[in-house]
Each structure stands twice: as structure tokens, then as C-alpha cells.
Amino acid sequence: MSLRGERGQVVPAALALVMLVIAVAGVLVDALHLVSVRHRAYRVAADAALQGARAGADYGAYLTGGAIRLNPTTARDRALDVVAREAPLWGLDDYTVDVVVLPDGGTVVGFPPHPNAQQVGGTTWTADAPAVGVYLEVRVTPLLLGWFNGNAPITVHAFAGAQLEQEE
């Protein structure tokens, strides 16, 4: 049994295997990075919605009418301030934000604008009580997959809402 015709076959096979391992590692690193960015964006959106709802609570409406409402301007401004302050702390630099305030609760069709933003999917947001919704769209440059997509940013979507509790 002669191996003379098989010489040099190990090097190309090893090179192909190394390239495959690098590609798989790149996909894993970028996938985990995107999951991490989505988690951070969700945390910022959730905190902004919660603080916006707290700041916008109109207790005067409760005292005079028996039902708590949200001051839309105060709630929106507070949510935007929280995003502007916290996003850079979480490493979210290239983002857009949209805040919707439902002073009495209700439904908004087309918000959030992307179905992957909500954890349950869909582009309709419904709140049974006064609520603040925060949508973040974060653009992420892939670390290793940029070789394949020309370093085009990948967009991550996150949405969180907070509503005030109403007593029955």
C-alpha cells in the first residue's frame, strides 16, 4: 500500500478546517454580541418606560376625578432623558428612540414599528391603563461577520412598556 499519490493532501484539508472553525467562531461571537446588545437595549427601554410613567403620573387627576392619568409631555420628556443618559452607559451609541404615551390607556397600531421589538411579536401595543412605551432601534456593526456583509450595521429592535396601576 503506497501513499505516494496522497502527499500534500493534509495541508489543504487542515487549512479548510481552520477556515471553517474561524467562520463558526465569527458567527457565534457576533450572534452573542447581538443578543447582548438586545438585552441592554431592552433594559434601557424598560427603565425609560418605568421612569416616564412614574414622572408623568398626574395624581391631581386622581384626586379630582378618581382616576390617575399621565401627563404626556412630562412622561415623554422623562423617558427620553433616561434613554439619553443610560444608552451610552450600556454601550448603545448608534440608536434611535420613539416614545408613545397613552394618558388613559388604549391601543396604538404600528407601534412598535418592528415586530421583533416586542418579545411576543406584533406591531400593535395595547395598555389597559395609562402607559408609556419606549422603542429603541440600535445599529450594531458586526465584529467578524462584517467580512461577509461589507460591515453593514445590523439593526436590533427593543420595546418596553410600563403602565400605571389603577385601583378598582
C-alpha positions as CSV (number, residue, x, y, z in Angstrom):
1,M,0.0,0.0,0.0
2,S,1.7,3.2,-1.2
3,L,0.9,6.7,-0.1
4,R,2.9,8.5,-2.7
5,G,-0.2,9.8,-4.5
6,E,-1.6,11.2,-1.3
7,R,1.3,13.6,-0.3
8,G,0.3,17.2,0.4
9,Q,-3.4,16.5,1.0
10,V,-3.2,17.2,4.7
11,V,-2.3,20.8,4.3
12,P,-5.3,21.9,2.2
13,A,-7.6,19.9,4.4
14,A,-6.2,21.4,7.6
15,L,-6.4,24.9,6.0
16,A,-10.1,24.3,5.1
17,L,-10.8,23.1,8.6
18,V,-9.1,26.2,10.2
19,M,-11.2,28.5,7.9
20,L,-14.4,26.6,8.9
21,V,-13.6,27.0,12.6
22,I,-12.9,30.7,12.2
23,A,-16.2,31.2,10.3
24,V,-18.2,29.3,13.0
25,A,-16.4,31.3,15.8
26,G,-17.3,34.5,14.0
27,V,-20.9,33.6,13.7
28,L,-21.0,32.6,17.4
29,V,-19.2,35.8,18.6
30,D,-21.5,38.1,16.5
31,A,-24.7,36.2,17.5
32,L,-23.8,36.5,21.2
33,H,-22.9,40.2,20.7
34,L,-26.3,40.9,19.1
35,V,-28.1,39.1,21.9
36,S,-26.2,41.1,24.4
37,V,-27.0,44.4,22.7
38,R,-30.7,43.5,22.5
39,H,-30.7,42.7,26.2
40,R,-29.0,46.0,27.0
41,A,-31.4,47.9,24.7
42,Y,-34.4,46.2,26.4
43,R,-33.1,47.2,29.8
44,V,-32.7,50.8,28.8
45,A,-36.2,50.9,27.2
46,A,-37.8,49.3,30.3
47,D,-36.1,51.7,32.7
48,A,-37.1,54.7,30.5
49,A,-40.7,53.5,30.3
50,L,-40.9,52.9,34.0
51,Q,-39.4,56.2,34.9
52,G,-41.5,58.0,32.3
53,A,-44.7,56.5,33.8
54,R,-43.6,57.5,37.3
55,A,-42.7,61.0,36.4
56,G,-45.8,61.6,34.3
57,A,-48.3,60.3,36.9
58,D,-50.9,63.0,37.4
59,Y,-52.2,62.5,40.9
60,G,-54.2,65.7,40.7
61,A,-56.5,63.9,38.2
62,Y,-56.9,61.1,40.7
63,L,-57.9,63.5,43.5
64,T,-60.4,65.4,41.4
65,G,-61.7,62.6,39.1
66,G,-60.9,59.4,40.8
67,A,-58.7,58.0,38.0
68,I,-55.0,58.5,37.6
69,R,-53.8,59.9,34.3
70,L,-50.4,60.6,32.7
71,N,-49.1,64.0,31.7
72,P,-47.9,63.1,28.2
73,T,-45.3,65.8,28.0
74,T,-43.7,65.1,31.4
75,A,-43.8,61.3,30.8
76,R,-42.3,61.6,27.3
77,D,-39.6,64.0,28.3
78,R,-38.5,61.9,31.3
79,A,-38.4,58.7,29.1
80,L,-36.2,60.5,26.5
81,D,-33.9,61.8,29.2
82,V,-33.4,58.3,30.7
83,V,-32.6,56.9,27.3
84,A,-30.1,59.7,26.5
85,R,-28.4,59.2,29.9
86,E,-28.4,55.4,30.1
87,A,-27.8,54.3,26.5
88,P,-24.2,55.4,26.4
89,L,-23.6,53.8,29.8
90,W,-24.7,50.5,28.3
91,G,-22.6,50.9,25.2
92,L,-25.5,51.8,22.9
93,D,-24.2,54.7,20.8
94,D,-25.9,54.4,17.4
95,Y,-29.6,54.3,18.2
96,T,-33.0,55.9,17.5
97,V,-35.8,56.2,20.1
98,D,-39.5,56.6,19.9
99,V,-41.7,57.2,22.9
100,V,-45.5,56.9,22.9
101,V,-47.6,57.9,25.9
102,L,-51.2,56.7,26.4
103,P,-52.6,59.1,29.0
104,D,-55.7,57.0,29.6
105,G,-54.6,53.6,28.1
106,G,-55.6,52.4,24.7
107,T,-54.2,50.8,21.6
108,V,-51.6,52.1,19.1
109,V,-51.4,50.3,15.8
110,G,-48.0,50.3,14.2
111,F,-46.1,50.8,17.5
112,P,-43.6,49.4,18.0
113,P,-42.8,49.7,14.3
114,H,-41.0,46.4,14.0
115,P,-42.5,43.0,15.0
116,N,-39.2,41.8,16.5
117,A,-39.2,44.6,19.1
118,Q,-41.8,43.0,21.3
119,Q,-40.9,39.8,23.0
120,V,-44.3,38.4,21.9
121,G,-44.1,39.9,18.4
122,G,-46.5,42.1,16.6
123,T,-46.8,45.8,15.8
124,T,-49.8,46.7,18.0
125,W,-49.4,47.9,21.5
126,T,-52.4,47.8,23.9
127,A,-52.5,49.1,27.5
128,D,-55.4,48.8,29.9
129,A,-54.3,51.8,32.0
130,P,-52.2,55.0,31.4
131,A,-48.9,53.8,30.0
132,V,-45.6,54.8,28.4
133,G,-44.0,52.7,25.6
134,V,-40.4,53.1,24.6
135,Y,-39.0,51.6,21.3
136,L,-35.2,51.5,20.7
137,E,-33.6,50.7,17.3
138,V,-29.9,50.1,17.8
139,R,-27.5,49.7,14.9
140,V,-24.6,47.3,15.6
141,T,-21.6,46.8,13.5
142,P,-20.7,43.1,13.4
143,L,-17.3,42.1,14.7
144,L,-16.4,39.2,12.4
145,L,-19.4,38.8,10.1
146,G,-18.5,42.2,8.6
147,W,-16.3,40.3,6.2
148,F,-19.4,38.8,4.6
149,N,-21.9,41.7,4.7
150,G,-19.5,44.6,4.0
151,N,-19.5,45.9,7.5
152,A,-23.2,47.0,7.1
153,P,-24.8,47.5,10.5
154,I,-27.3,45.0,11.8
155,T,-30.4,46.6,13.4
156,V,-31.5,45.4,16.8
157,H,-35.1,46.3,18.0
158,A,-36.3,46.5,21.6
159,F,-39.6,47.7,23.1
160,A,-40.8,48.0,26.7
161,G,-43.9,49.5,28.2
162,A,-44.9,50.5,31.7
163,Q,-48.4,51.2,32.8
164,L,-49.8,52.7,36.0
165,E,-51.9,50.5,38.3
166,Q,-55.5,51.5,38.6
167,E,-57.5,50.7,41.7
168,E,-60.9,49.3,41.1
